[in-house]
Amino acid sequence: MKYYLIVGEASGDLHASNLMKAIKECDKAAQFRFFGGDLMSAVGGERVKHYRELAYMGFIPVLLHLRTILTNMERCKKDIVAWNPDVLILVDYPGFNLSVAEYIHKNTDIPVYYYISPKIWAWKEYRIKNIKRDVDELFSILPFEVDFFAAHNYKINYIGNPCVDAVDAFLKGDVEERSDFLASASLPDKPIVALLAGSRKQEIESNLPLMLQAMEDYPEYQAVIAGAPGIDSDFYAPYIGAGANIIYGATYRLLKHSCAALVTSGTATLETALFRVPQVVCYATPMARLYSWLKRHFLKVKFVSLVNLIAGREVVRELVAADMCIDNVKSELGKILPETKERAAMLKEYDRMIDILGAAGASERAAAIMVRMLKEGKGR
């Protein structure tokens, strides 16, 4: 069968690539065409556009690149129709993907599956109407989403979380000793605090300088930046030095050998927890006071990090918008370094959250359901 996939960022590329591998196990004749990244390309099929050409975040960047975004969207819609796949699989990235879903629903009989559902429970809840109208099957990776969509009379498939799969597979296959990691990355023999400042330039520019300033109070630790996929090394040049180093393409290796982390909100917060690395969630934004006001009045959830949302309580400290300042980062980081009671409590809560997520195998479960439904003619 023919599968068309669309992702808009690095985490989507990772999870879609694992889903593609699992689909190939269920459907030996699977053909893929996609808007995606290097990991998906490594699995096979034909890439139409790289996700880097889609990934614009924030009102101003989107406005400045609106013509490019609309051009890519139109090309994507026409390409799907021309290729005529057996199914369209959308991966997160709702601003782009829900528009594509609407077009495909109106103009074709191609079934639309959504893998990693849009986070409409946080805001833009009105999008449930679009999902119910345009999406034939939704595959959720967050357990609390089942009740949310059920309240809207929309049944979804909870298949576990692919981050569990990715981390589990890495840990089972990794035998690298700490000394070998330090040597390969040319790092000194000091405890590491990992800095995961986001996957987009706007996020990195807003968060990384504050993270690095906070680390100045802890000279006995070394700050190591996880270079984001698709971001040139020249972009990071101003941030390197003065006790900070950077590694590329090795975030999981870095987390395995870190004692703590400063993490920009997103999938990385969950991955950090799965490695059982205590963390502080850091998310600086332009116009921080306005964002804080909007968060209080418009966001439907108490938390921004996946760790806290899944746990249903504050497990990791979230420094967002107006709360994201040097003094707060320094203070919260100090609380989770080795030998602190806060650190021990966080690790205990990590274990509880991991139990809630369930066992590895999300990609395989999703692929099995998708292939079975398509063979049975379910969908449109």
N, C-alpha and C positions, 0 to 999 in steps of 0.2 A: 504494500500500500504506500501511498504518497503522503508525506507529513510536511506541512509548512509551519515553521516556528518563528516567533518574533520576540526578541528580548531587547532591552534598552540600556543595560548596564552590566558591570563585571559579575555581580552575584548571579544575575539571570543567565549569563553565559555559562557559569559553572553548573548551575542546577539543570539548565536545559541540556548541556552536554551529557550529564549523567542520565537524564531521562532518555536521551537519544540512544545511549549505550544499552539501556534496559529495553527499549522498544526493539532494538535489533535482535535481542535475545528472544523476544516473543514473536517477532515478524522478520524472518531471515531475508525477505525480499524488500525490506523497508527502504524507501528513498526519501532523502531530506533536501529541503530548500529552505533558506532562512535569512532573516535579518539577525545577525548575531556576532559572535566574537571568535577568537582564536581557538578556544577550547572546543567549540562546536565544530569548527573547521577540521580539527584534528580527528573528530569522530567520523566525519565524511559528509558528503552531500555538497551542495552548491550554495555559497554565501553570496547574497545579493548586495548587502550593505553591512559594514561594520557598525556595531552599536555606538562606537565613538562619534559617528556622524549623526546620532540621534540624541545623545545624552546632554541635554541642556536643562539646567535646574535654576529655578527662581524666576521672578517676573521679568526682570530686565534682560537676562540672557535669552530667555524665550522670545521676548519681544524683538530683540536685535537679530535673532536667527529665525524669525517666524517664516520668512519665505523659504528657507532651506527645509525647515520642519514640514511645512505644507507640501513642498515638492516631494520630499521623501515619502510622505504619507500617501500622496496620490500614486506615486510609483509603486508603492507597496500594494495598494489595493488592486491596481491593474495587473501587477505581476501574479498575485494570488489567483485572480480570475483566469489569467492566461494559462497558468500551470495546472489549474483545476485539481487541487489535492483532494485526498479522501477526508482530510481533516485539517483545520487550522488550529494550532496550539499557541495560545498567547501566554506569555510569562510576565506577570506583574506589569509595570510600566503603563498604568491605566490611562493617562492623558492621550497617549498615542493608540494603545491597543483597543480601548473601548470605541474609538472612532472607526477603527478598522473593522471591529466586530459588527458595528451597526451597518456598515456598508455591505459586508459579506452576507449578513442576515437578510438585508433588503433585496439584494441583487443575485444571490446564488442559493443553491441547496447544499452548500458545503457546511457540515457541522462545525461549530465553534466550541472548543474546549479551552478552559482557562486554568492554567497550572500556576499555582501561587497567586491567590486571589488578590485583587486590589484592596487596600486597607481602608475601606469605606467606613469601618467601625470607628476610625479615628476622626475623620471629617469627610465631607461630601457624601453623606449617607444617602442623599437623593439619587446617587448613581445606582442604587439597587434596582431602580426601574429599568435602567439600561441593561443591567446584567440579566434580570429575569426575562427581558424581551429578546436579547441578542446572544446570550451564552447558553449553549445546550447542556454542558456539564462543567461544574466547577470543582477543582481539586485543591483542597486546603492543606496548608502545612502548619497551621496554628490551631491548637485544640479548642480555644475559646471561640473560634469563628463558627463552629457548628451551631452553638446556641444562638449566636447573633443572626445568622441567616435563617435558622428555623423560626425565629421570631418574625421574620419577613415572609414566612411560608415558602421558603426556597431550600430544597434539600441539596446538600453538598457532600462531597467525598473527602473525609479526613484520611490522609494517607501517611501521616507521620511527617517528620521534618527532614528534608534532604541535607541540612547542615549536620545532623547526627550521622548520616551516611558518610559524608565527606570527611569529617573528623575521625570517625571510627576507622575508615579505610586508611587514612594517613597514619594513625597511631599503630595499626596492625602491621603496616609495611615499613615503618620507620625504625631504624636501629642506630641512628646517629647519636653519638655521645656528645655531651655538652662541649668538651674540649675540641672535638672535631668541628662542631658548628662554629665555635669562636674562631678557630684557625681559618676555616673556609671563608668566613666573612671579615677576616682581619680585625677582629674585635678584641679588646683587652679582657682580662679575666676579672670582670666586675659584675655584680648582679645587674640584670637587665630590666628596665622598664620599657615596654613596647609602646610606641606611639602610632596609633592607627587613626589618622586624621581625615579619613574620607577617601572617596574614589573620584571626586570631581575637583577641579581647580578651585572653584569658589569655596568649597568646604575646607580644603587644605589651607588656602590663604586666610580664612577666618579663624581656624582652630590651631594650626601647627605653631604659630608664633607664641601663643599663650601657653601651650603645652611645654614648649621649650623653656620659656621663662620660668615656669613653675619648677622645672627640673633643676634649676640653678640652686635651689635650696637643699638639694640632695646629692652632693658631689660624690658620695660613696657609691652611687648608682650611675649606670650609663644609660642614656636615652638612645634607643635604636628605632628609627623610623621605618615603617613598612611602606615601601614605594608602591603606589597604586598602579594597577595595570593600565597601560595606555597613556600614562603621564611621562613625558620625556624627563630624563635625568637633569637636563638644564633647568627645568622648572624648580627642582629641589635645591639647586646650587646655593641660593642665598641662605638656606636653613642649615647647611651642613657645617660642621666645625664646632668649636667651643664645647666639646664633650658630646656632640651628637653625631651619630653615624646613620647610614641608610643601607637597606638591603632590598633587592628587587626580586619579585617572583618567589618569595620564600616566607609568606606571612605565617603559615602553619608552623614552619620550622622555628620562626621567631617566637611565636606564642608558646611552643613547647618548652623553650629554654628561658622564658621570662618569669619574673617573680610578681610582676604587677603590670597594669596597662592603663593608658589613657586612651579612650576610644570614642570616636564620633558615632553618634547614634546610627543604627542600621543593622544589617545582618552581622556586622563585625562584633557587635555586643554579644550576640548569641554564640558565635564561634568562640569568642574569648571565654565565655562561661563554660562551654563544652570542653575546653582545654583546662578548665578549673584554674584560671588566672584571675585573681581579684582585680577589679577595674573601677574606674571612675568614668562615667559617661559625660563627654564634653561636647557641647554643641553651641558654638557662638554663631550669632546671626546678625546681619545688618539691622539697624533699627530695633535693637533688643527690647526696649520697653514696649514698643508697639507689638512685637511678637508675643511678649509675655501677656499682654492684654488680650490678644487674639486667642492665645492658648487657654486662658481662663474662661473666655466667653464662647468660644466656638468649637474647640476640640472636645470630642465626646469621651475621651479616656483620660485617666489620671496620669499615665506615664507615656514616655516616648520610646523607651528601650524595650526590645523584645523580651529581655530577661524579666523585667518587672511585669510586663503584660502577661506573660505566660505564668509566672509565679502568682500573679494576683496580689502582689504586695511589693513594697520597695525593698529589693534585694541589693541593688547597686544604686549609688547616689547619682542623680541626674543633675548636671549643671547645664541648664539650657537658657539661652538668651541672656536676660539680665543677671541670672545666677552664675553665668560663666565669666569669672574674673580670676585674676592671678591668686588672690588670697584664698578663695574657695578651692581652687585646684590644689594649691599647696597643702591646705588643711586636710582635704579629703584623701589625697594621695598618701599623706602620712599615716592615716588611719588604717590603710590596707597593706602596708609593708609588713615584712615578716615579724612575727612575735607580737601581733596586736590581737585583741579580742574581737575587734570588728572584722578582721581578716578571717578568723576562724568561723565566725557567724555567717559570713558571706559564702564560704566554701560549703557549709552545711546546707544553706539555702540553694546553692547550685545543684546539689545532689537531689533535692526535692523537685526542683524544676526539671531536671533531666528525666526523672521518673514520670512526670506529667507528659513530657514530649513523646515517650514511648521508644520502642526499639528501632534500630536501623532497618533500612529496607524501603524507604519512602519512594525512591525512584522506581524500584521493581514493582511495588504495589500499584503505583500510578500507571506504569506502562501496561501491566497485566489488565487493569480495568479498561484502559483506553482501547487496547487491541481487541479485547473481548467484545466491548460495545460496538466497535466498528465492524467486526465480523458478523455481529448479530443484526447489523443495520440500524443500531440505535443512534440517536442524534436528531438530525433534521428529518 
